[in-house]
Amino acid sequence: MGIKNFITALFSVSGACIAQTDTLSNAYYKKYDNVIAVQAFTLSTSNSFTLDYIQDDTTLSMNPNSKTTLGVAVQYDIISFSLGFSPKFFNENRDNKDSKMRSFSFNLFPGRFMQHFDLYYQKGITVSQDDGAGIYLPGLKTLKVGGSTSYFFNKNYSFTASSFQNAKQLKSAGSFAPVLSYYYTEFNSAGEPLIADDKMYYVDVALAPAYYYNWVIGKNFLLSSGASLGAGFTTTVDDNTTTNLLINGSLLLAPGYNGERWFGGLNARASFFTHGSQSNVQLSDIIGYTTWFIGYRFDEPKFLKRERIKVEEKFKKEL
């Protein structure tokens, strides 16, 4: 496929989303549809766990080796990508004992819906028993895959404004947003000591009411926050298969500056899962995500503008 055909195909996909979302723009927020947003960022993220072995009256805390990533992200319409690396001049990156941490996430916004996806893979984790001294287990692996679907009832609220890249909240607004989350979590001890089972699997499904608010502090300053708390069920597969109660929640805090060209700030998020007490092994885990970023919006190049206009005119004729 040639470059021109590839760009046209990408615009065809984004055109369908443009048809769904343009009607939501109003005096409460502004969208930056036809610019390229480029940002530099630092990122710290991990998935930590606590395992309670009820019969043995033992608690294990599992913490992956921390890494700080430097990167660059580019966004144009619904198309985005990022590149990052973990430099050795950060103290936490110097001695990671061959540990691995891979994370990937993205959001889609069709209309007032938000579709979120997460993937976390970790290898090499420090385990401490009953808050004692930690033991590094190089073979211990964890995998978490899943996401959530949300719907924002208030059309005057823009969740994308909290990331500052392609939207700006002009007037303060909030929205109730029910969230359906679903995750698959896997442990693979690879014969390491302290972990009773070689493999354990968890399937979590929860429904949580949430509320988010964008507070416009000044012309270009915003404080975005939100929280959710709900319940569902978790299915645990180890020596036996059990289904228990799941408590799920999340927190968001994102202060920042959002000018016409320059933008930047902090985006901090956390999600937690607490499982019921009927299983022989109770699991609690937290996903933490913190990023500092600064960015700039560029006018779209002429060749991208030509392709975008062609696709938009095509969709207008078909509608």
C-alpha positions in Angstrom: 0.0 0.0 0.0 1.4 3.4 -1.0 1.8 6.3 1.5 -1.1 8.2 -0.1 -3.4 5.2 0.1 -2.4 4.5 3.7 -3.1 8.1 4.7 -6.5 8.0 2.9 -7.4 4.8 4.8 -6.5 6.4 8.1 -8.7 9.4 7.4 -11.5 7.1 6.3 -11.4 5.5 9.8 -11.2 8.9 11.5 -13.9 10.3 9.3 -16.5 7.9 10.8 -15.6 9.1 14.3 -15.7 12.8 13.2 -19.3 12.2 12.0 -20.2 11.0 15.5 -18.4 13.6 17.6 -18.5 16.9 15.9 -22.1 17.5 17.0 -20.9 17.5 20.7 -18.7 20.6 20.4 -20.3 23.6 22.1 -19.5 26.7 24.1 -18.3 24.6 27.1 -15.3 23.1 25.3 -13.2 23.5 22.2 -11.7 20.7 20.1 -8.4 20.9 18.2 -9.2 18.6 15.3 -6.9 19.8 12.6 -3.5 20.2 14.4 -0.7 17.9 15.2 0.0 17.7 19.0 3.6 16.7 19.9 4.6 16.2 23.5 7.6 15.2 25.6 6.8 13.2 28.7 8.1 11.2 31.7 6.1 8.2 32.7 6.1 6.0 35.8 3.7 3.1 35.9 3.4 -0.4 37.5 0.9 -3.0 38.7 1.6 -4.0 42.4 -0.1 -6.9 44.2 -0.9 -8.3 47.6 -1.6 -12.0 48.1 -3.3 -13.2 51.3 -3.0 -17.0 51.9 -5.9 -17.4 54.4 -5.2 -21.0 55.5 -1.5 -20.2 56.1 -2.2 -16.8 57.7 0.5 -15.3 55.4 0.5 -12.1 53.3 2.8 -11.5 50.4 3.5 -8.0 48.9 4.6 -8.1 45.3 6.3 -5.0 43.9 7.8 -4.8 40.4 11.1 -2.9 39.9 10.3 0.7 39.2 11.3 2.4 35.9 11.0 5.9 34.7 10.5 6.4 30.9 11.3 9.4 28.8 9.3 9.7 25.6 7.7 11.6 22.8 4.0 11.3 21.7 2.4 12.5 18.6 -1.4 12.9 18.1 -3.4 13.8 14.9 -7.1 13.5 15.1 -7.8 9.9 16.4 -4.3 8.7 15.3 -1.6 8.7 18.0 1.6 7.0 18.8 4.5 7.3 21.3 8.2 6.3 21.6 10.0 6.0 24.9 13.1 4.6 26.6 14.4 4.2 30.2 17.7 6.2 30.6 20.2 5.1 33.2 20.6 8.6 34.7 17.4 7.9 36.7 18.4 6.1 39.9 15.5 3.7 39.7 16.7 2.6 36.2 20.3 1.7 37.2 19.8 -1.6 39.0 16.7 -3.5 37.7 18.3 -6.9 37.8 17.2 -7.8 34.3 13.6 -7.1 35.1 11.1 -6.2 32.4 8.1 -3.9 32.3 5.9 -3.5 29.3 2.8 -1.4 29.4 0.4 -0.2 26.7 -2.9 1.7 26.8 -5.1 3.8 24.6 -8.5 5.5 24.6 -11.2 5.9 21.9 -14.0 8.4 22.1 -17.0 7.5 19.9 -19.6 10.1 20.8 -20.0 10.3 24.6 -18.6 6.9 25.1 -15.0 6.2 26.1 -13.3 2.9 25.4 -10.1 2.3 27.4 -7.6 -0.6 27.0 -4.7 -1.7 29.2 -1.9 -4.2 28.9 0.8 -4.7 31.7 3.5 -7.4 31.5 6.1 -7.6 34.3 9.0 -9.9 35.0 11.3 -9.8 38.0 9.4 -8.8 41.2 10.4 -8.2 44.8 8.3 -10.2 47.2 8.1 -9.4 50.9 6.3 -11.7 53.4 4.2 -10.1 56.2 6.0 -6.8 55.7 9.4 -8.4 56.2 12.6 -8.1 54.2 12.1 -8.3 50.4 13.3 -11.2 48.2 13.8 -10.6 44.5 12.3 -13.3 42.3 13.7 -12.9 38.7 11.4 -15.5 37.2 8.1 -14.2 38.6 5.9 -12.9 35.9 2.5 -11.1 35.9 0.2 -10.2 33.0 -2.9 -8.0 33.1 -5.0 -7.4 30.0 -8.4 -5.6 29.9 -10.1 -2.3 29.9 -13.3 -0.4 30.5 -16.3 1.2 28.8 -17.7 4.5 30.1 -20.5 6.8 29.1 -20.6 10.5 30.0 -24.1 11.8 30.5 -23.2 15.6 30.3 -22.6 16.7 26.8 -20.9 19.8 28.1 -18.1 17.8 29.8 -15.0 16.8 27.8 -12.9 13.9 29.2 -10.2 14.4 26.5 -9.6 17.9 27.9 -7.9 16.3 31.0 -5.1 15.1 28.7 -4.8 18.7 27.2 -3.8 17.4 23.7 -6.8 17.8 21.5 -9.5 19.5 23.6 -9.9 22.5 26.0 -12.6 22.9 28.6 -13.8 26.5 28.4 -16.4 26.5 31.2 -16.3 24.3 34.3 -18.4 21.1 33.9 -18.8 17.6 35.4 -20.5 14.4 34.4 -21.8 11.2 35.9 -20.3 8.3 34.0 -21.0 4.6 34.8 -18.0 2.4 34.1 -18.0 -1.3 33.1 -14.5 -2.8 33.6 -13.1 -6.2 32.7 -9.7 -7.6 33.3 -7.7 -10.8 33.0 -4.8 -11.2 35.4 -2.2 -14.1 35.3 0.6 -15.0 37.7 3.4 -17.3 36.6 5.9 -18.1 39.4 8.1 -20.3 37.2 9.0 -22.4 40.2 10.1 -19.4 42.3 9.9 -19.9 46.1 7.3 -18.2 48.3 4.6 -18.5 45.7 2.4 -21.5 46.4 1.0 -22.0 42.9 2.9 -22.1 39.7 0.1 -20.4 37.9 -3.0 -18.5 39.0 -5.6 -16.7 36.9 -8.2 -14.1 37.7 -11.1 -12.8 35.6 -12.7 -9.6 36.9 -15.9 -7.9 35.8 -17.3 -4.8 37.7 -19.7 -2.0 37.3 -18.9 1.3 39.0 -20.7 4.6 39.1 -18.1 7.4 38.5 -18.1 11.2 38.5 -15.6 13.5 36.8 -15.2 17.2 36.9 -13.2 19.8 34.9 -12.6 23.0 36.9 -11.5 25.9 34.8 -9.3 27.9 37.2 -8.4 30.6 34.7 -8.3 31.2 31.0 -5.7 28.5 30.3 -5.5 26.5 33.6 -7.6 23.5 34.4 -7.9 21.0 37.3 -9.5 17.8 36.3 -10.4 15.1 38.8 -12.6 12.0 39.1 -13.4 8.9 41.1 -15.3 5.7 40.8 -16.4 2.9 43.2 -18.3 -0.2 42.4 -18.6 -3.9 42.7 -18.7 -7.0 40.5 -17.4 -10.6 40.6 -14.0 -12.3 40.2 -13.3 -15.8 39.1 -10.1 -17.3 40.5 -8.4 -20.4 39.0 -5.7 -22.0 41.1 -6.1 -25.4 42.7 -9.8 -24.8 42.5 -12.1 -22.5 40.6 -14.1 -20.0 42.8 -16.2 -16.9 42.1 -16.3 -14.2 44.7 -17.2 -10.5 45.3 -15.0 -7.9 43.7 -14.7 -4.3 44.8 -13.3 -1.9 42.1 -12.4 1.8 42.2 -10.3 4.5 40.5 -9.0 8.0 41.1 -7.9 10.7 38.7 -6.0 14.0 39.3 -4.8 16.1 36.3 -3.8 19.8 36.8 -2.3 21.7 33.9 -1.9 24.5 31.5 -3.7 24.5 28.1 -3.0 27.4 25.7 -3.8 27.6 22.1 -0.3 26.2 21.2 1.5 25.2 24.3 0.1 22.7 26.9 1.5 20.7 29.8 0.8 19.4 33.2 0.5 16.2 35.3 -1.8 13.2 34.8 -2.0 10.8 37.8 -4.3 7.8 37.9 -4.8 4.8 40.0 -7.2 1.8 39.8 -7.6 -0.8 42.5 -9.2 -4.2 42.8 -10.1 -6.0 46.0 -11.3 -9.6 45.9 -13.7 -11.4 48.2 -12.7 -13.6 51.1 -14.0 -17.0 50.1 -11.1 -18.0 47.9 -8.0 -19.7 49.5 -5.9 -16.9 48.0 -7.1 -13.3 48.2 -5.8 -10.9 45.7 -5.6 -7.1 45.9 -3.8 -5.0 43.3 -3.3 -1.4 42.3 -2.4 0.0 38.9 -0.5 3.3 39.3 0.2 5.7 36.4 1.9 9.1 36.7 3.1 11.3 33.8 4.5 14.8 33.5 4.3 16.3 30.0 4.8 19.4 27.9 3.6 19.8 24.3 3.0 22.0 21.3 0.3 22.0 18.6 1.4 22.5 15.0 -0.7 23.3 12.0 -1.4 20.2 9.9 0.9 19.8 6.9 -0.7 20.7 3.5 -0.7 17.1 2.2 -2.6 15.9 5.4 -5.1 18.7 5.0 -5.8 17.8 1.4 -6.5 14.1 2.3 -8.6 15.2 5.3 -10.8 17.5 3.2 -11.3 14.8 0.5 -12.5 12.3 3.1 -14.7 14.8 4.9 -16.4 15.8 1.6 -17.0 12.2 0.8 -18.7 11.5 4.1 -20.8 14.6 3.8 -22.2 13.4 0.5 -22.9 9.9 1.9 -24.7 11.3 5.0 
